[in-house]
């Protein structure tokens, strides 16, 4: 035979290329079908771990698992349980949906026959003749991403450790697949080999024992992890190893169960049906118990406060509940209708059933995204007529200044230093820094006879700094002695705590529950004085509780007397004769600085301010207290509620509706440094003082900007980035927090001229912006404070 020609050599190569192309096409087609049919579940399941991955604050939350105050030894097994439930809900066949479908459609079809149709859909055998990947891979994916985020959070400078962990995990999964191809482990195989075909009672009993055994083994694993965490609770290294190791083992164990269980489902449909049904009932029971527990912790603080639980656990639990309900009431109902109508026997389900299910899903999405069940009206309290404070009780800014200055000038010819303080927003970081800065400045002597605190005329704050200012003023009002050595420990009690869990729970579930509860109380019991509680309300309660724990010398009545009474009440406490009319502005108490709480109005984008004096006399901001009193003259608005309106950061807090103004949002949306209001105060008072050249004393204004970032640092050159929708949204978000803030901050430095002065009090060390500060972050701020000169 002669040498083969080129065309004969190329033919096998061409055939190999065709086969590879078909294999690649088949892979892509299966991937497409899997994503297409499970997109909602995939996106919602991946939401939390991807956010943790991409946002630095998310990684800080992960690291907090090994911080002693965060009860990590309890949260570690809870996280494993929540991710296991998330995987099971995505993977398990929703057997309970069959009973619901039969009851609604009045079709008495064989449940096991319908279940057999669902097996193919959920195991990826075929979907309308097209293949898809088994859902077990995507069910475990959120947990895998969380494990990677956990490793990289603990070892941020050693990326190879996270990659190595993923490689080991994938190798373990391949090993499990190889092990199954050789033989099925006995714990799974014996169940099916000994199954009694046709014997319903025996199948029920065997399935119940099997599911009970699996649940018991899982519970024992969680208990062992919790006990190990308790033993290692004082060891950061030990807890770190436990978090990584327990989640690694949990993922493999969860995959092992799903891998082997789903491949023997078809061996005995009757037994498999009851196993899946009991798994579904067990998962539902766990979800409902967790939901009831978390709502009780949020509303009543029983058996523990909701801040005891990690925000990751809260988010995964809430999302798992959503996915469970969506699968049972929407996805499975559509699938069962398709399966039943495809059977040769029986009447097809009514043509309107599937559109009805889709309409139900759209209605839920509309309520969730566009029309909250909770009205989020601002909190108000009915008070006795003798305690009513009208808005026109407030004096003008200049009238109040005359009385304030009169109470402080000792001798003719003195120079009165007037301090006007501004506080920048920035979550718990801003709160801690403002409180520390004010206490530090208070420890200095501003004049031979007066301390700094006595000459602070006003404090204008935004967002997190409003909380710090409220705590500082509470100390002043309640006469808590200043103890510089105790500042950091008190701040740890107040702000090194978890304020995120209640916010996340309220945003996803709690606010809706409270809204329904409020509506029922109004309709059934006629309780018109109640208001719809929401995550804002519970956040307010948490801040008050934090202050109470940080100030054990005070009783609850004293603390409530400051935070829970009307915003204006602290300025009316020192009236010389209570029988005199409070319309006399000179009867105002001048001990406390004027507390200007800056917010923003969603509908108009304008700045709104809660002001102890008549705001219209000097400011262009919307007078929120006047609007409240105009619409609710017989009600009071608690000071802590006003504080909350300044720090109502999107999603974490709700937008409370104030009659006459609109919905109030974080003040940083308008301007995040607090200097816009301070500049209006300064310019008004400077003009007023200049108009009185013969005054017996001189006035020197000092504007102090307490900022928790270095506002004067040189900005890096902005690199080119390709245009995209995401870039546009980022620019819109940066404009208020970056652009307006920078303008107002630099404007006040430019407008304040001699003999007056303006300077900044910056935090020059990097600290995360969050509502879940770590103790180490507060120590960092304290060290930075002591380095000030």
Secondary structure, 3 states (H helix, E strand, C coil): CCCCCHHHHHHHHHHHHHHHHHHHHHHHHHHHHHHHHHHHHHHHHHHHHHHHHHCHHHHHHHHHHHCHHHCHHHHHHHHHHHHHHHHHHHHCCCCHHHHHHHHHHCCCCCHHHHHHHHHHHHHCCCECCECCCCCHHHHHHHHHHHHHHHHHHHCCCCHHHHHHHHHHHHHHHHHHHHHHHHCCCHHHHHHHHCCCCCCHHHHHHHHHHHHHHHHHHHHHHHHHHHHHHHHCCCCHHHHHHHHHHHHHHHHHHHHHHHHHHHCCHHHCHHHHHHHHHHHHHHHHHHHHHHHHHHHHHHHHCCCCCHHHCCHHHHHHHHHHHHHHHHHHHHHHHHHHHHHHHCCCCCCCCCCHHHHHHHHHHHHHHHHHHCCCCCCCECCCEECCHHHCCCHHHCCCHHHHHHHHHHCCCCCCCCEEEEEEEEECCCHHHHHHHHHHHHHHHHCCECCCCCECHHHEEEEEEECHHHHHHHHHHHHHHCCCCCCHHHHHHHHHHHHCCCCHHHHHHHHHHHHHHHHHHHHHHHHHHCCCCCCCCCHHHHHHHHHHHHHHHHCCCCCHHHHHHHHCCECCHHHCCCCCCCCCCCCCHHHCCCCCCEEEEEEEECCCCCEEEECCCCHHHCCCCEEHHHHHHHHCCCEECEHHHHHHHHCCCECCECCEEECCCEEEEEHHHCCCCCHHHHHHHHHHHHHHHHCCCCCCCEEEEEEEEEECCCCCCCCCCCCCCCCCHHHHHHHHHHHHHHHHHHHHHHHHHHHCCCCCEEEEEECCCCCCCCCCCCHHHHHHHHHHHHCCC
